Amino acid sequence: MNCLSQNNSVYFPQEEIIIAECANTIDKNECLNIKIEKEVFHVLEDLAKKRDNEIDTLKTNITFQLNDLNQIDKERFFSSINDKKLTKKFHKDLKNRILDLNIIRVDNIKPTKYSIIYHFNYHYLQNNQLNKILLDSSMAFKGGVIEEVPLFPNQQRIDNNSDSKTFNSLMQEHIGYHFNYPQEALKKGLQGRVSIIFVIDENGDKTNLRTKGPSPLLENEAIRIISLLPNFQPGLQNGIPTRVPYSIPITFKLQW
């Protein structure tokens, strides 16, 4: 299995966005984290006045990437909150604030073939006022994260876009080669789409396999096909193997 380890990784230290007000601080990542959290809090504080306290814990997530000018790419800015009433307004208001961040430079910048993603999570307890909830260390912002998709055993890494296309192509080849319409399903005229969800873990193994479809006969065939997949090269974050969830549809269609 071809897999980069932390020891031979060329990506470290992590990429850092430097905004003007954090330029002279010691921990620039933490300074950026605090700045973005202030923007999130400002938006939430305003929106929370316009809703009922139906959800006592507000969970927010922000991710973005930079464009070629090392500014936040407005097309690659995403945010979420676990309150449907606030979702659209939260995203719109927060996006405007985050895009206005004054980025003066990016330190430890990585080659363009890597997909650097910035993740921020903030949770709040809403009672009569918003109170920040401390998150576990695994959710703390530590800088730009390089995410690389899993690969088939002999697949070579090129860049994330090419890697994903090749992975999907090899997956379709595998499904087509091993596809076998169940005879019992043929007799009963069963057809439809089966969705398969599974995780490629840190060792490249397939775990947590689940299916959703119109019939157990079709679902079992889909499970058989996926179970025949080889062990993968695991997905990576900053050169470290990580778990990656996948969802793949297999369509069973009768020809009349």
C-alpha positions in Angstrom: 0.0 0.0 0.0 1.3 3.4 -1.0 0.7 5.8 1.8 2.4 8.9 3.0 3.2 9.0 6.7 3.7 12.0 9.0 7.5 11.4 9.0 8.0 11.7 5.3 5.3 14.3 4.7 6.4 17.5 2.9 3.4 19.5 4.0 4.3 20.7 7.6 4.1 23.1 9.2 0.4 23.9 8.5 -0.5 26.7 6.2 -1.4 30.0 8.1 -3.7 32.8 7.0 -2.3 36.1 8.4 -4.9 38.9 8.8 -3.8 42.4 9.6 -4.8 42.4 13.2 -3.0 39.1 13.9 0.3 39.9 12.1 2.2 40.7 15.3 0.7 37.9 17.5 2.6 34.8 18.5 -0.1 32.3 17.8 -1.6 33.6 14.5 -3.9 30.6 14.0 -5.5 31.2 17.4 -5.8 34.9 16.7 -7.6 34.1 13.4 -9.8 31.6 15.2 -10.8 34.2 17.8 -11.5 36.8 15.1 -13.8 34.4 13.2 -15.5 33.3 16.4 -16.3 37.0 17.1 -17.9 37.3 13.7 -19.9 34.2 14.3 -21.0 35.4 17.7 -22.0 38.8 16.3 -24.2 37.2 13.7 -25.8 34.7 16.1 -26.4 37.3 18.7 -28.4 39.3 16.2 -30.3 36.3 14.8 -31.1 34.7 18.1 -33.3 37.7 19.0 -35.6 36.7 16.1 -36.3 33.1 17.0 -37.9 31.0 19.7 -35.6 29.0 22.0 -36.6 25.7 20.3 -32.9 24.5 20.1 -30.9 25.2 23.2 -27.5 24.3 21.7 -26.5 26.1 18.5 -23.9 24.2 16.5 -22.0 26.1 13.8 -19.5 25.0 11.2 -17.5 27.1 8.8 -15.2 25.9 6.0 -13.5 27.8 3.2 -10.6 27.7 0.8 -8.5 30.5 -0.8 -8.4 31.6 -4.4 -5.3 32.2 -6.6 -4.9 35.6 -5.0 -4.7 34.1 -1.5 -8.1 35.6 -0.6 -11.1 33.7 0.6 -12.9 32.2 -2.4 -16.6 33.2 -2.1 -17.6 30.1 -4.2 -15.8 27.8 -1.7 -17.2 29.3 1.5 -19.6 27.1 3.3 -21.3 27.4 6.7 -24.0 25.5 8.6 -26.1 25.8 11.7 -28.4 23.3 13.3 -31.4 25.6 13.1 -33.4 25.6 9.8 -34.9 28.9 10.6 -31.5 30.6 10.8 -29.7 28.7 8.1 -30.0 31.1 5.1 -29.6 34.3 7.1 -26.7 32.9 9.1 -24.8 31.9 6.0 -25.5 35.2 4.1 -24.5 37.5 7.0 -21.5 35.5 8.1 -20.2 35.1 4.5 -20.2 38.9 4.1 -18.2 39.3 7.3 -15.7 36.6 6.6 -15.1 37.8 3.1 -14.2 41.2 4.5 -11.3 39.8 6.5 -8.1 41.7 5.6 -5.7 38.9 4.6 -2.2 40.3 4.1 -0.3 37.1 3.4 -0.3 33.3 3.7 2.6 31.6 5.5 3.8 28.1 4.8 1.8 28.1 1.6 1.5 24.7 -0.1 1.7 23.6 -3.8 -1.5 24.3 -5.7 -2.2 20.6 -6.3 -3.2 20.2 -2.6 -6.6 21.2 -1.4 -6.1 23.3 1.7 -9.3 23.6 3.7 -9.9 25.7 6.7 -12.4 24.3 9.3 -13.9 26.2 12.2 -16.5 24.9 14.7 -18.2 26.9 17.4 -21.1 25.7 19.7 -23.2 27.9 21.9 -25.7 27.2 24.7 -28.7 29.5 24.3 -30.6 30.4 27.4 -31.3 34.0 28.1 -28.0 34.7 26.4 -25.4 32.9 24.2 -22.7 31.1 26.1 -19.8 29.5 24.2 -19.3 25.7 24.7 -15.8 24.5 24.9 -15.1 21.9 22.2 -12.8 18.9 22.4 -9.3 19.4 21.1 -10.0 17.4 17.9 -12.4 20.1 16.8 -10.1 23.0 17.6 -8.8 25.0 14.7 -5.1 24.3 14.1 -4.6 25.8 10.6 -5.2 24.9 7.0 -5.9 21.2 6.5 -4.7 19.3 3.4 -7.3 16.7 2.5 -6.4 14.0 0.0 -8.9 11.5 -1.2 -8.5 7.7 -0.8 -7.0 5.9 -3.8 -7.2 2.4 -5.3 -4.1 0.2 -4.5 -2.0 1.1 -7.6 -3.4 4.5 -8.2 -0.8 7.3 -8.2 -1.5 10.7 -6.6 -1.6 13.6 -9.0 -4.0 16.2 -7.6 -7.3 16.0 -5.8 -9.4 16.7 -8.9 -7.6 14.1 -11.1 -7.5 11.6 -8.2 -11.2 11.9 -7.6 -12.0 11.3 -11.3 -9.8 8.3 -11.5 -11.2 6.9 -8.3 -14.7 7.2 -9.5 -13.8 5.7 -12.9 -12.2 2.7 -11.2 -15.2 2.3 -8.9 -17.5 2.2 -11.9 -15.3 -0.4 -13.6 -15.4 -2.5 -10.5 -19.2 -2.3 -10.2 -19.7 -3.1 -13.9 -17.3 -6.0 -13.8 -18.9 -7.6 -10.7 -22.5 -6.7 -11.3 -24.9 -9.6 -11.4 -28.7 -9.1 -11.4 -30.1 -11.4 -8.7 -32.3 -14.1 -10.4 -34.9 -13.9 -7.7 -35.1 -10.1 -8.3 -35.5 -10.8 -12.0 -38.4 -13.2 -11.4 -40.2 -10.7 -9.1 -39.5 -7.7 -11.5 -37.6 -5.8 -8.8 -35.6 -2.8 -9.8 -34.5 0.6 -8.5 -31.6 2.4 -7.0 -29.6 1.2 -4.0 -27.5 3.7 -2.1 -24.5 2.3 -0.3 -22.8 4.2 2.5 -19.5 3.1 3.9 -16.3 4.4 5.5 -12.7 4.0 4.2 -10.8 3.9 7.5 -7.2 4.8 8.4 -6.0 1.4 7.1 -7.9 1.6 3.8 -10.5 -1.0 5.0 -14.2 -0.7 4.3 -16.2 -0.3 7.5 -19.7 0.8 8.6 -21.4 -0.5 5.4 -25.0 0.5 5.1 -27.6 0.3 2.3 -30.9 1.8 1.4 -32.9 0.5 -1.5 -36.2 -0.9 -2.7 -35.6 -4.5 -1.8 -33.2 -6.6 0.4 -32.4 -8.7 -2.7 -31.0 -5.7 -4.5 -29.3 -4.4 -1.4 -27.6 -7.7 -0.7 -26.2 -7.7 -4.3 -24.9 -4.2 -3.8 -23.2 -5.2 -0.5 -21.6 -8.2 -2.3 -20.2 -5.9 -5.0 -18.7 -3.4 -2.6 -17.4 -6.2 -0.3 -15.2 -7.3 -3.3 -13.4 -4.0 -3.4 -9.7 -4.1 -2.6 -8.2 -2.4 0.4 -7.6 1.3 -0.5 -4.8 3.7 0.1 -6.5 5.7 2.9 -7.5 9.4 2.6 -5.0 11.8 4.2 -5.3 15.0 6.2 -1.9 16.8 6.4 -0.2 13.5 5.5 -1.9 11.5 8.3 -4.4 8.7 7.3 -8.0 9.6 8.2 -11.5 8.1 7.9 -13.4 9.2 4.8 -17.2 8.4 4.3 -18.4 7.5 0.8 -21.9 7.1 -0.7 -22.3 5.3 -4.0 -25.5 4.5 -5.9 -26.0 1.3 -7.9 -29.0 1.3 -10.2 -30.8 -2.0 -11.0 -32.9 -1.6 -14.1 -34.8 -4.2 -16.0 -34.8 -4.2 -19.8 -38.2 -4.9 -21.2 
